[in-house]
Amino acid sequence: MNTSELGWFKSSYSSAQGDDCVEVALTEGAVHVRDSKDVTRPHFVLGREEWSRFVRFAARD
């Protein structure tokens, strides 16, 4: 799948200026992650379980 075909979105916690964010795109078996400041750079892909573990870790106090 071409990255331009993915439905990229930012977190609802992103600032209105849109700087310093990551964007994610969900597919059936994976979560694609890219730098919102330079979308031409390669993105990386995580399995859904790995993404869930990352989000749980990041949400800890």
VMD Tcl script that builds the backbone (N, CA, C; Angstrom):
set m [mol new atoms 183]
animate dup $m
set s [atomselect $m all]
$s set {name element resname resid chain x y z} {
  {N N MET 1 A 0.846 -1.186 0.000}
  {CA C MET 1 A 0.000 0.000 0.000}
  {C C MET 1 A 0.885 1.241 0.000}
  {N N ASN 2 A 0.565 2.179 -0.831}
  {CA C ASN 2 A 1.265 3.452 -0.906}
  {C C ASN 2 A 0.899 4.289 0.320}
  {N N THR 3 A 1.871 4.989 0.906}
  {CA C THR 3 A 1.592 5.764 2.124}
  {C C THR 3 A 0.585 6.880 1.889}
  {N N SER 4 A 0.486 7.376 0.663}
  {CA C SER 4 A -0.500 8.425 0.395}
  {C C SER 4 A -1.925 7.869 0.417}
  {N N GLU 5 A -2.068 6.560 0.319}
  {CA C GLU 5 A -3.383 5.932 0.365}
  {C C GLU 5 A -3.862 5.672 1.788}
  {N N LEU 6 A -2.966 5.808 2.748}
  {CA C LEU 6 A -3.324 5.566 4.150}
  {C C LEU 6 A -4.070 6.763 4.719}
  {N N GLY 7 A -4.921 6.519 5.680}
  {CA C GLY 7 A -5.660 7.591 6.344}
  {C C GLY 7 A -4.913 8.071 7.574}
  {N N TRP 8 A -3.960 8.968 7.379}
  {CA C TRP 8 A -3.118 9.463 8.472}
  {C C TRP 8 A -3.901 10.427 9.362}
  {N N PHE 9 A -3.637 10.358 10.671}
  {CA C PHE 9 A -4.241 11.321 11.596}
  {C C PHE 9 A -3.309 11.569 12.767}
  {N N LYS 10 A -3.532 12.702 13.428}
  {CA C LYS 10 A -2.759 13.086 14.611}
  {C C LYS 10 A -3.616 12.877 15.849}
  {N N SER 11 A -2.978 12.831 16.967}
  {CA C SER 11 A -3.660 12.699 18.241}
  {C C SER 11 A -4.540 13.913 18.513}
  {N N SER 12 A -5.617 13.707 19.211}
  {CA C SER 12 A -6.466 14.820 19.623}
  {C C SER 12 A -5.740 15.702 20.644}
  {N N TYR 13 A -4.630 15.221 21.198}
  {CA C TYR 13 A -3.836 15.999 22.140}
  {C C TYR 13 A -2.821 16.906 21.440}
  {N N SER 14 A -2.711 16.810 20.117}
  {CA C SER 14 A -1.774 17.653 19.372}
  {C C SER 14 A -2.188 19.109 19.473}
  {N N SER 15 A -1.185 19.981 19.463}
  {CA C SER 15 A -1.490 21.412 19.545}
  {C C SER 15 A -2.077 21.906 18.233}
  {N N ALA 16 A -2.688 23.054 18.268}
  {CA C ALA 16 A -3.302 23.648 17.073}
  {C C ALA 16 A -2.250 23.987 16.015}
  {N N GLN 17 A -1.021 24.236 16.446}
  {CA C GLN 17 A 0.042 24.555 15.497}
  {C C GLN 17 A 0.498 23.322 14.730}
  {N N GLY 18 A 0.254 22.144 15.258}
  {CA C GLY 18 A 0.581 20.909 14.568}
  {C C GLY 18 A 2.051 20.555 14.526}
  {N N ASP 19 A 2.855 21.176 15.378}
  {CA C ASP 19 A 4.280 20.865 15.378}
  {C C ASP 19 A 4.606 19.755 16.367}
  {N N ASP 20 A 5.746 19.122 16.157}
  {CA C ASP 20 A 6.239 18.080 17.058}
  {C C ASP 20 A 5.230 16.964 17.301}
  {N N CYS 21 A 4.645 16.468 16.249}
  {CA C CYS 21 A 3.647 15.404 16.376}
  {C C CYS 21 A 4.058 14.195 15.553}
  {N N VAL 22 A 3.492 13.098 15.904}
  {CA C VAL 22 A 3.553 11.937 15.036}
  {C C VAL 22 A 2.160 11.729 14.466}
  {N N GLU 23 A 2.108 11.117 13.320}
  {CA C GLU 23 A 0.842 10.761 12.702}
  {C C GLU 23 A 0.773 9.244 12.629}
  {N N VAL 24 A -0.410 8.712 12.747}
  {CA C VAL 24 A -0.596 7.270 12.641}
  {C C VAL 24 A -1.655 6.975 11.587}
  {N N ALA 25 A -1.540 5.807 11.031}
  {CA C ALA 25 A -2.535 5.305 10.086}
  {C C ALA 25 A -2.784 3.843 10.444}
  {N N LEU 26 A -4.037 3.484 10.548}
  {CA C LEU 26 A -4.399 2.129 10.939}
  {C C LEU 26 A -4.757 1.299 9.719}
  {N N THR 27 A -4.231 0.095 9.681}
  {CA C THR 27 A -4.645 -0.880 8.681}
  {C C THR 27 A -5.118 -2.109 9.434}
  {N N GLU 28 A -5.574 -3.087 8.728}
  {CA C GLU 28 A -6.157 -4.257 9.388}
  {C C GLU 28 A -5.211 -4.916 10.383}
  {N N GLY 29 A -3.936 -5.061 10.028}
  {CA C GLY 29 A -3.025 -5.767 10.916}
  {C C GLY 29 A -1.901 -4.953 11.486}
  {N N ALA 30 A -1.894 -3.626 11.243}
  {CA C ALA 30 A -0.729 -2.853 11.663}
  {C C ALA 30 A -1.085 -1.393 11.936}
  {N N VAL 31 A -0.152 -0.721 12.609}
  {CA C VAL 31 A -0.235 0.711 12.852}
  {C C VAL 31 A 1.015 1.330 12.226}
  {N N HIS 32 A 0.824 2.250 11.315}
  {CA C HIS 32 A 1.917 2.939 10.635}
  {C C HIS 32 A 2.147 4.261 11.368}
  {N N VAL 33 A 3.414 4.622 11.580}
  {CA C VAL 33 A 3.758 5.817 12.347}
  {C C VAL 33 A 4.768 6.634 11.538}
  {N N ARG 34 A 4.537 7.969 11.472}
  {CA C ARG 34 A 5.475 8.843 10.765}
  {C C ARG 34 A 5.584 10.188 11.479}
  {N N ASP 35 A 6.636 10.910 11.137}
  {CA C ASP 35 A 6.901 12.243 11.670}
  {C C ASP 35 A 6.043 13.242 10.901}
  {N N SER 36 A 5.218 14.000 11.576}
  {CA C SER 36 A 4.321 14.943 10.900}
  {C C SER 36 A 5.060 16.125 10.289}
  {N N LYS 37 A 6.287 16.396 10.772}
  {CA C LYS 37 A 7.050 17.528 10.237}
  {C C LYS 37 A 7.692 17.206 8.894}
  {N N ASP 38 A 7.902 15.931 8.606}
  {CA C ASP 38 A 8.527 15.536 7.344}
  {C C ASP 38 A 7.928 14.209 6.884}
  {N N VAL 39 A 6.798 14.300 6.239}
  {CA C VAL 39 A 6.062 13.102 5.826}
  {C C VAL 39 A 6.711 12.384 4.646}
  {N N THR 40 A 7.763 12.968 4.079}
  {CA C THR 40 A 8.470 12.302 2.985}
  {C C THR 40 A 9.460 11.263 3.495}
  {N N ARG 41 A 9.810 11.340 4.756}
  {CA C ARG 41 A 10.735 10.366 5.340}
  {C C ARG 41 A 10.026 9.032 5.513}
  {N N PRO 42 A 10.774 7.952 5.560}
  {CA C PRO 42 A 10.152 6.636 5.748}
  {C C PRO 42 A 9.416 6.555 7.087}
  {N N HIS 43 A 8.332 5.835 7.088}
  {CA C HIS 43 A 7.594 5.601 8.330}
  {C C HIS 43 A 7.933 4.205 8.833}
  {N N PHE 44 A 7.485 3.886 10.042}
  {CA C PHE 44 A 7.685 2.529 10.530}
  {C C PHE 44 A 6.338 1.917 10.864}
  {N N VAL 45 A 6.341 0.612 10.971}
  {CA C VAL 45 A 5.098 -0.133 11.148}
  {C C VAL 45 A 5.218 -1.013 12.382}
  {N N LEU 46 A 4.177 -0.983 13.191}
  {CA C LEU 46 A 4.088 -1.841 14.370}
  {C C LEU 46 A 2.863 -2.732 14.240}
  {N N GLY 47 A 2.946 -3.915 14.808}
  {CA C GLY 47 A 1.759 -4.730 14.942}
  {C C GLY 47 A 0.815 -4.071 15.940}
  {N N ARG 48 A -0.433 -4.416 15.877}
  {CA C ARG 48 A -1.399 -3.771 16.781}
  {C C ARG 48 A -1.089 -4.037 18.254}
  {N N GLU 49 A -0.607 -5.239 18.584}
  {CA C GLU 49 A -0.275 -5.538 19.981}
  {C C GLU 49 A 0.918 -4.711 20.450}
  {N N GLU 50 A 1.928 -4.565 19.591}
  {CA C GLU 50 A 3.089 -3.737 19.952}
  {C C GLU 50 A 2.662 -2.286 20.147}
  {N N TRP 51 A 1.777 -1.780 19.304}
  {CA C TRP 51 A 1.265 -0.415 19.441}
  {C C TRP 51 A 0.521 -0.271 20.770}
  {N N SER 52 A -0.298 -1.245 21.107}
  {CA C SER 52 A -1.047 -1.203 22.372}
  {C C SER 52 A -0.096 -1.163 23.561}
  {N N ARG 53 A 0.954 -1.966 23.527}
  {CA C ARG 53 A 1.939 -1.946 24.618}
  {C C ARG 53 A 2.620 -0.587 24.713}
  {N N PHE 54 A 2.977 -0.009 23.573}
  {CA C PHE 54 A 3.605 1.319 23.573}
  {C C PHE 54 A 2.669 2.364 24.182}
  {N N VAL 55 A 1.414 2.382 23.775}
  {CA C VAL 55 A 0.456 3.365 24.294}
  {C C VAL 55 A 0.254 3.199 25.787}
  {N N ARG 56 A 0.152 1.948 26.252}
  {CA C ARG 56 A 0.012 1.716 27.698}
  {C C ARG 56 A 1.242 2.237 28.434}
  {N N PHE 57 A 2.431 1.984 27.905}
  {CA C PHE 57 A 3.653 2.464 28.526}
  {C C PHE 57 A 3.693 4.000 28.559}
  {N N ALA 58 A 3.356 4.626 27.440}
  {CA C ALA 58 A 3.405 6.084 27.355}
  {C C ALA 58 A 2.371 6.748 28.262}
  {N N ALA 59 A 1.280 6.070 28.547}
  {CA C ALA 59 A 0.218 6.643 29.364}
  {C C ALA 59 A 0.497 6.534 30.866}
  {N N ARG 60 A 1.491 5.755 31.226}
  {CA C ARG 60 A 1.800 5.614 32.661}
  {C C ARG 60 A 2.321 6.920 33.224}
  {N N ASP 61 A 2.034 7.142 34.499}
  {CA C ASP 61 A 2.518 8.355 35.191}
  {C C ASP 61 A 3.948 8.205 35.610}
}
mol reanalyze $m
mol bondsrecalc $m
mol representation Tube
mol addrep $m
